[in-house]
């Protein structure tokens, strides 16, 4: 992960799974009660993303709630530390499906850029679910995209959404409540 500052060669660089707290923001307390999934274990049970991405996630959740007041949506995973990603990978290895989780140090969860959604019961989203259909129709306006499902089909990791936007350093520290994030760049095809 790196952040280019406009007009300079300065960069903020961090290792996957070791993003400094100063670059991250937790889901607000009012939203975490409503949206945090019961199976979320990563990052000490917190729902955190890079600050500009979290701002847009909160806007997207507000729009979702307005359009779907009686259709619960949960977050099963957001930022993962390196040990979190090791744990997730081992779970999938034990199931005989190691490719369902990125190698530690290669997941966009470890960069604070990925989020996994579930229905109100904690089941990972599938293309047939109304929650997925709403996210698919609306996510891009908030910077979120699916990883490229063309090779594996739409059902592959339908719960997993990413924001691969480029940011300026000021985007992390802005106090402007309505700050927006640039549109997402091409999706990364690496598994979660």
Secondary structure, 3 states (H helix, E strand, C coil): CEEECCCCCCEEECCCCCCCHHHEEECCHHHHHHHECCCCCHHHHCCEEEHHHHHHHHHHHHHHHHHCCCCCEEEEECCCCHHHHHHHHHHHHHCCCHHHCCCCCCCHHHHCCEEEEEECCCCECCCCCHHHHHHHHHHHHHCCEECCCCCCCCCCCCCEEECCCCCCHHHHHCCCCCCCCCCCCCCCCCCC
